Amino acid sequence: MKLRTESVSWREIDGEMVILDLESSTYMKTNESGSTLIRMLVEERSMDELVQSLVDAYDVPAEEASEDAGAFVAMLRERNLLETTA
Amino acid sequence: MTYQPPVLEEVGSVR
């Protein structure tokens, strides 16, 4: 999975990621751990890679990181911020 | 640093 690039721009400010979606005319922000995942998703990533990035950055148990990463990805999908694969 | 689960929050409308 990967962050959508068309009509989406983002910038990190004070640890928060601000995301502008020109397609839906909305802008959003993430917290610090969300920014970690967004930075990862600039490139194609697997769920395992996202989970590992949270484990490495915040020293959280893998099970907790897996649940949190899954929920975050679901939020991104809900807002159509991920590229759709053919 | 204190870990908080990642969240995505809508801030507003560009319009």
N, CA and C atoms of all chains as a GROMACS GRO file, in nm:
protein
  303
    1MET      N    1   0.085  -0.119   0.000
    1MET     CA    2   0.000   0.000   0.000
    1MET      C    3   0.088   0.124   0.000
    2LYS      N    4   0.029   0.233  -0.046
    2LYS     CA    5   0.106   0.356  -0.063
    2LYS      C    6   0.011   0.474  -0.059
    3LEU      N    7   0.062   0.587  -0.009
    3LEU     CA    8  -0.019   0.708  -0.004
    3LEU      C    9  -0.050   0.756  -0.146
    4ARG      N   10  -0.172   0.800  -0.167
    4ARG     CA   11  -0.209   0.854  -0.297
    4ARG      C   12  -0.130   0.981  -0.324
    5THR      N   13  -0.082   0.997  -0.445
    5THR     CA   14  -0.002   1.116  -0.477
    5THR      C   15  -0.082   1.216  -0.559
    6GLU      N   16  -0.181   1.168  -0.630
    6GLU     CA   17  -0.258   1.258  -0.716
    6GLU      C   18  -0.353   1.344  -0.631
    7SER      N   19  -0.340   1.474  -0.643
    7SER     CA   20  -0.427   1.570  -0.572
    7SER      C   21  -0.409   1.566  -0.421
    8VAL      N   22  -0.300   1.507  -0.374
    8VAL     CA   23  -0.274   1.503  -0.231
    8VAL      C   24  -0.135   1.560  -0.205
    9SER      N   25  -0.126   1.652  -0.110
    9SER     CA   26   0.007   1.699  -0.069
    9SER      C   27   0.012   1.699   0.082
   10TRP      N   28   0.132   1.695   0.135
   10TRP     CA   29   0.146   1.689   0.280
   10TRP      C   30   0.272   1.760   0.322
   11ARG      N   31   0.273   1.800   0.446
   11ARG     CA   32   0.392   1.866   0.502
   11ARG      C   33   0.396   1.838   0.651
   12GLU      N   34   0.516   1.815   0.702
   12GLU     CA   35   0.531   1.787   0.845
   12GLU      C   36   0.565   1.916   0.918
   13ILE      N   37   0.486   1.947   1.020
   13ILE     CA   38   0.505   2.070   1.096
   13ILE      C   39   0.499   2.037   1.244
   14ASP      N   40   0.610   2.059   1.313
   14ASP     CA   41   0.616   2.034   1.458
   14ASP      C   42   0.571   1.893   1.494
   15GLY      N   43   0.615   1.795   1.418
   15GLY     CA   44   0.584   1.656   1.450
   15GLY      C   45   0.450   1.609   1.400
   16GLU      N   46   0.366   1.702   1.355
   16GLU     CA   47   0.237   1.663   1.299
   16GLU      C   48   0.244   1.668   1.148
   17MET      N   49   0.174   1.575   1.085
   17MET     CA   50   0.168   1.574   0.940
   17MET      C   51   0.036   1.638   0.898
   18VAL      N   52   0.045   1.743   0.818
   18VAL     CA   53  -0.075   1.807   0.765
   18VAL      C   54  -0.094   1.761   0.622
   19ILE      N   55  -0.211   1.708   0.592
   19ILE     CA   56  -0.238   1.649   0.461
   19ILE      C   57  -0.350   1.727   0.394
   20LEU      N   58  -0.326   1.770   0.273
   20LEU     CA   59  -0.426   1.844   0.197
   20LEU      C   60  -0.474   1.756   0.081
   21ASP      N   61  -0.603   1.728   0.080
   21ASP     CA   62  -0.662   1.648  -0.026
   21ASP      C   63  -0.748   1.739  -0.113
   22LEU      N   64  -0.696   1.775  -0.228
   22LEU     CA   65  -0.767   1.868  -0.315
   22LEU      C   66  -0.886   1.802  -0.383
   23GLU      N   67  -0.888   1.670  -0.384
   23GLU     CA   68  -0.999   1.599  -0.447
   23GLU      C   69  -1.126   1.613  -0.364
   24SER      N   70  -1.110   1.605  -0.232
   24SER     CA   71  -1.226   1.617  -0.144
   24SER      C   72  -1.233   1.756  -0.081
   25SER      N   73  -1.136   1.841  -0.114
   25SER     CA   74  -1.129   1.978  -0.060
   25SER      C   75  -1.124   1.979   0.092
   26THR      N   76  -1.049   1.886   0.149
   26THR     CA   77  -1.035   1.883   0.294
   26THR      C   78  -0.887   1.877   0.329
   27TYR      N   79  -0.857   1.923   0.449
   27TYR     CA   80  -0.722   1.900   0.497
   27TYR      C   81  -0.728   1.838   0.634
   28MET      N   82  -0.630   1.752   0.661
   28MET     CA   83  -0.630   1.669   0.780
   28MET      C   84  -0.495   1.677   0.847
   29LYS      N   85  -0.489   1.626   0.969
   29LYS     CA   86  -0.360   1.620   1.036
   29LYS      C   87  -0.350   1.487   1.111
   30THR      N   88  -0.227   1.447   1.135
   30THR     CA   89  -0.203   1.328   1.214
   30THR      C   90  -0.121   1.368   1.337
   31ASN      N   91  -0.118   1.279   1.434
   31ASN     CA   92  -0.028   1.302   1.547
   31ASN      C   93   0.110   1.246   1.513
   32GLU      N   94   0.197   1.241   1.612
   32GLU     CA   95   0.336   1.206   1.584
   32GLU      C   96   0.352   1.064   1.529
   33SER      N   97   0.284   0.968   1.591
   33SER     CA   98   0.297   0.831   1.542
   33SER      C   99   0.231   0.817   1.404
   34GLY      N  100   0.126   0.895   1.381
   34GLY     CA  101   0.065   0.895   1.248
   34GLY      C  102   0.161   0.949   1.144
   35SER      N  103   0.238   1.049   1.184
   35SER     CA  104   0.339   1.105   1.092
   35SER      C  105   0.443   1.000   1.055
   36THR      N  106   0.479   0.918   1.154
   36THR     CA  107   0.575   0.810   1.128
   36THR      C  108   0.522   0.719   1.017
   37LEU      N  109   0.394   0.685   1.025
   37LEU     CA  110   0.336   0.595   0.924
   37LEU      C  111   0.321   0.664   0.789
   38ILE      N  112   0.283   0.791   0.791
   38ILE     CA  113   0.268   0.864   0.664
   38ILE      C  114   0.401   0.872   0.591
   39ARG      N  115   0.508   0.900   0.668
   39ARG     CA  116   0.641   0.906   0.605
   39ARG      C  117   0.675   0.772   0.540
   40MET      N  118   0.637   0.663   0.606
   40MET     CA  119   0.662   0.531   0.548
   40MET      C  120   0.582   0.513   0.419
   41LEU      N  121   0.459   0.562   0.419
   41LEU     CA  122   0.367   0.534   0.309
   41LEU      C  123   0.392   0.620   0.186
   42VAL      N  124   0.493   0.704   0.192
   42VAL     CA  125   0.532   0.777   0.071
   42VAL      C  126   0.581   0.676  -0.034
   43GLU      N  127   0.630   0.563   0.016
   43GLU     CA  128   0.670   0.454  -0.074
   43GLU      C  129   0.580   0.334  -0.048
   44GLU      N  130   0.582   0.241  -0.140
   44GLU     CA  131   0.501   0.120  -0.126
   44GLU      C  132   0.546   0.042  -0.002
   45ARG      N  133   0.452   0.010   0.087
   45ARG     CA  134   0.485  -0.060   0.212
   45ARG      C  135   0.386  -0.172   0.239
   46SER      N  136   0.435  -0.271   0.311
   46SER     CA  137   0.347  -0.377   0.359
   46SER      C  138   0.301  -0.342   0.500
   47MET      N  139   0.197  -0.409   0.546
   47MET     CA  140   0.150  -0.385   0.682
   47MET      C  141   0.259  -0.420   0.783
   48ASP      N  142   0.333  -0.526   0.755
   48ASP     CA  143   0.442  -0.566   0.846
   48ASP      C  144   0.545  -0.454   0.862
   49GLU      N  145   0.574  -0.387   0.753
   49GLU     CA  146   0.672  -0.277   0.759
   49GLU      C  147   0.619  -0.161   0.843
   50LEU      N  148   0.490  -0.133   0.829
   50LEU     CA  149   0.431  -0.025   0.908
   50LEU      C  150   0.434  -0.060   1.057
   51VAL      N  151   0.398  -0.183   1.087
   51VAL     CA  152   0.399  -0.228   1.226
   51VAL      C  153   0.540  -0.217   1.284
   52GLN      N  154   0.637  -0.263   1.208
   52GLN     CA  155   0.775  -0.261   1.255
   52GLN      C  156   0.824  -0.119   1.279
   53SER      N  157   0.777  -0.025   1.197
   53SER     CA  158   0.820   0.114   1.214
   53SER      C  159   0.770   0.170   1.347
   54LEU      N  160   0.650   0.130   1.388
   54LEU     CA  161   0.598   0.174   1.519
   54LEU      C  162   0.675   0.108   1.632
   55VAL      N  163   0.704  -0.021   1.616
   55VAL     CA  164   0.780  -0.094   1.719
   55VAL      C  165   0.917  -0.030   1.736
   56ASP      N  166   0.982  -0.001   1.625
   56ASP     CA  167   1.117   0.056   1.631
   56ASP      C  168   1.117   0.198   1.690
   57ALA      N  169   1.018   0.277   1.650
   57ALA     CA  170   1.019   0.418   1.690
   57ALA      C  171   0.971   0.438   1.833
   58TYR      N  172   0.877   0.354   1.878
   58TYR     CA  173   0.813   0.382   2.007
   58TYR      C  174   0.826   0.268   2.107
   59ASP      N  175   0.891   0.160   2.065
   59ASP     CA  176   0.914   0.047   2.155
   59ASP      C  177   0.782  -0.006   2.212
   60VAL      N  178   0.682  -0.017   2.127
   60VAL     CA  179   0.554  -0.072   2.169
   60VAL      C  180   0.548  -0.220   2.131
   61PRO      N  181   0.470  -0.299   2.203
   61PRO     CA  182   0.456  -0.441   2.167
   61PRO      C  183   0.402  -0.456   2.025
   62ALA      N  184   0.450  -0.558   1.956
   62ALA     CA  185   0.412  -0.578   1.815
   62ALA      C  186   0.261  -0.593   1.800
   63GLU      N  187   0.199  -0.659   1.897
   63GLU     CA  188   0.054  -0.681   1.887
   63GLU      C  189  -0.022  -0.548   1.892
   64GLU      N  190   0.021  -0.461   1.982
   64GLU     CA  191  -0.042  -0.329   1.993
   64GLU      C  192  -0.016  -0.247   1.866
   65ALA      N  193   0.108  -0.251   1.820
   65ALA     CA  194   0.143  -0.176   1.699
   65ALA      C  195   0.063  -0.226   1.579
   66SER      N  196   0.040  -0.356   1.574
   66SER     CA  197  -0.035  -0.414   1.462
   66SER      C  198  -0.180  -0.364   1.462
   67GLU      N  199  -0.240  -0.363   1.579
   67GLU     CA  200  -0.378  -0.314   1.590
   67GLU      C  201  -0.385  -0.166   1.552
   68ASP      N  202  -0.290  -0.088   1.602
   68ASP     CA  203  -0.292   0.056   1.577
   68ASP      C  204  -0.265   0.089   1.430
   69ALA      N  205  -0.169   0.020   1.372
   69ALA     CA  206  -0.138   0.044   1.231
   69ALA      C  207  -0.257   0.005   1.144
   70GLY      N  208  -0.321  -0.106   1.179
   70GLY     CA  209  -0.439  -0.150   1.103
   70GLY      C  210  -0.551  -0.048   1.109
   71ALA      N  211  -0.574   0.007   1.228
   71ALA     CA  212  -0.680   0.107   1.244
   71ALA      C  213  -0.647   0.234   1.166
   72PHE      N  214  -0.518   0.271   1.166
   72PHE     CA  215  -0.477   0.394   1.096
   72PHE      C  216  -0.493   0.377   0.945
   73VAL      N  217  -0.452   0.261   0.896
   73VAL     CA  218  -0.466   0.234   0.752
   73VAL      C  219  -0.614   0.235   0.713
   74ALA      N  220  -0.699   0.183   0.801
   74ALA     CA  221  -0.843   0.185   0.773
   74ALA      C  222  -0.894   0.328   0.762
   75MET      N  223  -0.841   0.416   0.847
   75MET     CA  224  -0.879   0.558   0.840
   75MET      C  225  -0.836   0.620   0.707
   76LEU      N  226  -0.715   0.585   0.664
   76LEU     CA  227  -0.665   0.638   0.536
   76LEU      C  228  -0.750   0.587   0.420
   77ARG      N  229  -0.786   0.459   0.425
   77ARG     CA  230  -0.869   0.401   0.319
   77ARG      C  231  -1.006   0.468   0.316
   78GLU      N  232  -1.060   0.491   0.434
   78GLU     CA  233  -1.193   0.552   0.445
   78GLU      C  234  -1.195   0.688   0.377
   79ARG      N  235  -1.083   0.758   0.383
   79ARG     CA  236  -1.075   0.891   0.322
   79ARG      C  237  -1.009   0.888   0.185
   80ASN      N  238  -0.995   0.768   0.131
   80ASN     CA  239  -0.940   0.751  -0.004
   80ASN      C  240  -0.801   0.814  -0.020
   81LEU      N  241  -0.720   0.801   0.083
   81LEU     CA  242  -0.586   0.859   0.077
   81LEU      C  243  -0.480   0.757   0.034
   82LEU      N  244  -0.523   0.634   0.011
   82LEU     CA  245  -0.428   0.533  -0.035
   82LEU      C  246  -0.451   0.504  -0.183
   83GLU      N  247  -0.343   0.472  -0.251
   83GLU     CA  248  -0.356   0.435  -0.392
   83GLU      C  249  -0.430   0.304  -0.402
   84THR      N  250  -0.516   0.296  -0.501
   84THR     CA  251  -0.587   0.170  -0.522
   84THR      C  252  -0.508   0.086  -0.620
   85THR      N  253  -0.489  -0.039  -0.586
   85THR     CA  254  -0.413  -0.128  -0.673
   85THR      C  255  -0.507  -0.197  -0.769
   86ALA      N  256  -0.458  -0.218  -0.889
   86ALA     CA  257  -0.541  -0.280  -0.993
   86ALA      C  258  -0.562  -0.427  -0.962
   87MET      N  259   0.992   0.877   2.432
   87MET     CA  260   0.874   0.959   2.413
   87MET      C  261   0.750   0.876   2.439
   88THR      N  262   0.644   0.941   2.482
   88THR     CA  263   0.520   0.871   2.512
   88THR      C  264   0.450   0.832   2.383
   89TYR      N  265   0.411   0.706   2.377
   89TYR     CA  266   0.345   0.658   2.255
   89TYR      C  267   0.195   0.684   2.262
   90GLN      N  268   0.143   0.741   2.156
   90GLN     CA  269  -0.001   0.752   2.139
   90GLN      C  270  -0.037   0.691   2.005
   91PRO      N  271  -0.143   0.613   2.000
   91PRO     CA  272  -0.181   0.547   1.874
   91PRO      C  273  -0.199   0.649   1.762
   92PRO      N  274  -0.161   0.613   1.640
   92PRO     CA  275  -0.174   0.706   1.528
   92PRO      C  276  -0.319   0.739   1.499
   93VAL      N  277  -0.346   0.867   1.480
   93VAL     CA  278  -0.481   0.910   1.446
   93VAL      C  279  -0.476   1.006   1.327
   94LEU      N  280  -0.583   1.004   1.251
   94LEU     CA  281  -0.600   1.095   1.139
   94LEU      C  282  -0.724   1.178   1.168
   95GLU      N  283  -0.705   1.309   1.174
   95GLU     CA  284  -0.815   1.397   1.214
   95GLU      C  285  -0.841   1.498   1.104
   96GLU      N  286  -0.968   1.511   1.067
   96GLU     CA  287  -1.002   1.612   0.967
   96GLU      C  288  -1.004   1.749   1.032
   97VAL      N  289  -0.932   1.844   0.974
   97VAL     CA  290  -0.920   1.976   1.033
   97VAL      C  291  -1.023   2.072   0.976
   98GLY      N  292  -1.043   2.065   0.846
   98GLY     CA  293  -1.138   2.158   0.788
   98GLY      C  294  -1.148   2.143   0.638
   99SER      N  295  -1.222   2.234   0.581
   99SER     CA  296  -1.245   2.232   0.438
   99SER      C  297  -1.163   2.341   0.370
  100VAL      N  298  -1.108   2.308   0.257
  100VAL     CA  299  -1.031   2.407   0.182
  100VAL      C  300  -1.124   2.518   0.135
  101ARG      N  301  -1.249   2.483   0.109
  101ARG     CA  302  -1.344   2.585   0.063
  101ARG      C  303  -1.364   2.692   0.171
   0.00000   0.00000   0.00000
